[in-house]
Amino acid sequence: MATLYLLGTGSSLSDPERTATMLAVRNTNSLIIIDSGGDTMQRLQMSGLTYADLSILEAFIITHEHADHVSGFPMFLQKLWLTGRTKPLPIYGIRPAIEQLRALVDAMASFKTEAFSTMFELEWHEVAYEENAEFINNENWHITGSPGIHGVAVMGLKIMDKENGGTLGYSCDTEKSDVIRKLVQDVDLLVHEATGDFATHCSAEQAAEVARDANIKGELILVHLPPKEIINEAEMHKAIAVFPKTSKGKECGSYTF
C-alpha cells in the first residue's frame, strides 16, 4: 500500500499544533511532496520519514500560488541541497503557481548562499488548467488534477499508486465543487479542506457531502483546519452525520491507501 503523510493540516491561521497544509505520498520506489507552506523538511522527519527517503523523491507538486502553500519552498530546496542531492527535481503545477515558485527561488538567490549558486537543476513542468489534467503518469503513479473554486487558480488532485492500485483524492483549497467531486469519485481515501462555510472554502459538513456524493470507499480526512472554535464539536457532529468516517487530519499523521 501507498502511504499519505500529512506534513501540515492547518489553514493560514490555525491552532498552535498545526502548520500550513502540505502532503507527501510514498510507495516502495517513489516519494512525492505536495505544497510547501512551512518547514517541509522538518515536517517530513516529524512524520516518520528520513533523509534516506529523500533519495527516492521523484517530484514536487504545487497546487496554487498562495503563500501558505508556497512560502516554505526556498528553504526546502536549501535543506534538500544540504542532504547532498545532485539530480534534478521535477516540479509540476499550473502556470501561476509555477511563476510564484520561480519568483521565490529568484528572491532566495539574492541572499547569495552557496546553495543557490550550486543548486541541482529544477525541471519545471507546466500542467494545463483544465479538468482531468495530467500531472504525472509513470511506473509509480498516475496523478491527475481538476480546477477548484478559490480566490486564485487552484488544482485538486487524484493520485493512483500504480504499485497496488490504491487511490487518494485531495480537494486542495476550494468551495464545494462538483468538478472536484467528479475528480475524486470512488477513491479509497479523500483529503478535503474544511476551512469554513464562506467564499472560496468549505465547511466540514460540505466536505462530508462531497465524500458521500463521491462514494468514497474509506475515510474522509479534514485538513486546512482553522482554529478549534470554528470547527467545534457541533460542526464535527454535522459532518459525521453526513459521512460517518470523517475525522480531522492528525498533524504529521500517516494513512494508507
Rosetta blueprint (number, residue, H / E / L):
1 M L
2 A L
3 T E
4 L E
5 Y E
6 L E
7 L E
8 G E
9 T L
10 G E
11 S L
12 S L
13 L L
14 S L
15 D L
16 P L
17 E L
18 R L
19 T L
20 A E
21 T L
22 M E
23 L E
24 A E
25 V E
26 R E
27 N L
28 T L
29 N L
30 S L
31 L E
32 I E
33 I E
34 I E
35 D L
36 S L
37 G L
38 G L
39 D L
40 T H
41 M H
42 Q H
43 R H
44 L H
45 Q H
46 M H
47 S L
48 G L
49 L L
50 T L
51 Y H
52 A H
53 D H
54 L H
55 S H
56 I H
57 L E
58 E E
59 A E
60 F E
61 I E
62 I L
63 T L
64 H L
65 E L
66 H L
67 A H
68 D H
69 H H
70 V H
71 S L
72 G L
73 F H
74 P H
75 M H
76 F H
77 L H
78 Q H
79 K H
80 L H
81 W H
82 L H
83 T L
84 G L
85 R L
86 T L
87 K L
88 P L
89 L E
90 P E
91 I E
92 Y E
93 G E
94 I L
95 R H
96 P H
97 A H
98 I H
99 E H
100 Q H
101 L H
102 R H
103 A H
104 L H
105 V H
106 D H
107 A H
108 M H
109 A H
110 S L
111 F L
112 K L
113 T L
114 E H
115 A H
116 F H
117 S L
118 T L
119 M L
120 F L
121 E L
122 L E
123 E E
124 W E
125 H E
126 E E
127 V L
128 A L
129 Y L
130 E L
131 E L
132 N L
133 A E
134 E E
135 F E
136 I E
137 N E
138 N L
139 E L
140 N L
141 W E
142 H E
143 I E
144 T E
145 G E
146 S E
147 P E
148 G L
149 I L
150 H L
151 G L
152 V L
153 A L
154 V L
155 M E
156 G E
157 L E
158 K E
159 I E
160 M E
161 D E
162 K L
163 E L
164 N L
165 G L
166 G L
167 T E
168 L E
169 G E
170 Y E
171 S L
172 C L
173 D L
174 T L
175 E L
176 K L
177 S L
178 D H
179 V H
180 I H
181 R H
182 K H
183 L H
184 V L
185 Q L
186 D L
187 V L
188 D L
189 L E
190 L E
191 V E
192 H E
193 E E
194 A L
195 T L
196 G L
197 D L
198 F L
199 A L
200 T L
201 H L
202 C L
203 S L
204 A H
205 E H
206 Q H
207 A H
208 A H
209 E H
210 V H
211 A H
212 R H
213 D H
214 A L
215 N L
216 I L
217 K L
218 G L
219 E L
220 L E
221 I E
222 L E
223 V E
224 H L
225 L E
226 P L
227 P L
228 K L
229 E L
230 I L
231 I L
232 N L
233 E H
234 A H
235 E H
236 M H
237 H H
238 K H
239 A H
240 I H
241 A H
242 V H
243 F L
244 P L
245 K L
246 T E
247 S E
248 K E
249 G L
250 K L
251 E L
252 C L
253 G L
254 S E
255 Y E
256 T E
257 F L
